[in-house]
Amino acid sequence: MIMAVKRDYYEVLGISRNATPEEIKKAFRGLAKEHHPDRNHEDGSAERFKEINEAYEVLSDENKRNAYDRFGHAGNGSQDFNGFGGFGFNGFGDIFDAFFGASAESETSARPGSDIHTRITLTFEEAALGCEKEVTVNRVVSCSRCHGSRSEPGSKTPRCPECDGRGRVQRVQQSLFGRFTNIVTCPRCSGEGRIIEQPCSECRGSGKERRKHTINVNVPAGIDNGNAIRLSGEGDVGEHGGPPGNVYITAQVQPHEYFQREGFDVHYKLEINFAQAALGCEIAVPTLYGEEKVKVPAGTQSGAIFKLKNKGIRRLQRSGQGDQLVNLRVLTPEKLTKEQKQLFEDLLESFNGGKPARKKAKR
């Protein structure tokens, strides 16, 4: 019996074969968090999580990783084979994989389609409050003419004489363990079990075509620059009946003219003059939800911060929202009229107990 072929552990974690222990751990944490059954309830998430843990268990252990790099999955099996326990071969399927390549089942089994990555540009307000956007992607779909069959409609697709329609053939291989019969994908029909006599004129026998696809995306309130939205099943079509891939949309948030984001809070800089700071005032300031009045008490110093409760950014996938923080700055005038200078001199004289603000020039 041919055992199911496991995916390459480095491919499972999405890392190179030269990855450092730190890179392996980082990749594992990100994938484990994404596919944990308690967080991800999609079909297949539990098996994907198990696969990720298995890959990390081997690659995070130096000895197991060395064995895996030398012998593949056979290097970390739990069953012995004909006394070669030191190699830890895990049954016939892994031996075939280690010495003769992947088994035939991997060629013809259902495989998910590729994921598509794209970007979306959002204004500050759209990211803070949420919005709906249209995103257009180029994705691979089943051919509209042959519907994925690869052959011209109405043409014949006889059974492959090489494999008798099974899609697999036997090959005898000689190795250091002796003579083995290996089952591989049929080279004539590529595992299809049938011969395409007249390939589809639209897709030239590939069974696929690339089309533009427009998706309405609900952008959640509170999304930040660099956050990604996953649209399940909107990616490329799968192989041999496998599920389609996903679309990942990364947000690019444009900077605002006068708002700055810090977490879910919004900072706004309010500039006032000396008189307003000394006497106090009430000023209307902009927020994400319209204007709000801020009362500045008399004698307020530069650097004071006023909080507008719940006027910040909505919390991503949570209830509530942040605040708007109004940062006060008292401006020093760069130019004064004669009347303004006189008023400041009179004010300074009053602060000095009646003494002149400056000495008058002698005539």
Sequence and secondary structure as in RCSB ss.txt:
>XXXX:A:sequence
MIMAVKRDYYEVLGISRNATPEEIKKAFRGLAKEHHPDRNHEDGSAERFKEINEAYEVLSDENKRNAYDRFGHAG
NGSQDFNGFGGFGFNGFGDIFDAFFGASAESETSARPGSDIHTRITLTFEEAALGCEKEVTVNRVVSCSRCHGSR
SEPGSKTPRCPECDGRGRVQRVQQSLFGRFTNIVTCPRCSGEGRIIEQPCSECRGSGKERRKHTINVNVPAGIDN
GNAIRLSGEGDVGEHGGPPGNVYITAQVQPHEYFQREGFDVHYKLEINFAQAALGCEIAVPTLYGEEKVKVPAGT
QSGAIFKLKNKGIRRLQRSGQGDQLVNLRVLTPEKLTKEQKQLFEDLLESFNGGKPARKKAKR
>XXXX:A:secstr
        HHHHHT  TT  HHHHHHHHHHHHHHH TTT  STTHHHHHHHHHHHHHHHTSHHHHHHHHHHGGGG
G SS  TT GGGT  HHHHHHHHHH S HHHHHS B    EEEEEEE HHHHHH EEEEEEEEEEEE TTTTT  
B TT    B TTTTTSSEEEEEEEETTEEEEEEEE TTTTTSSB  SSB TTTTTSSEEEEEEEEEEEE TT  T
T EEEETT SS  BTT     EEEEEEE   SSEEEETTEEEEEEEE HHHHHH EEEEEEETTEEEEEEE TT 
 TT EEEETT S B TTSS B  EEEEEEE   S   HHHHHHHHHHHHHHTTT  SS     
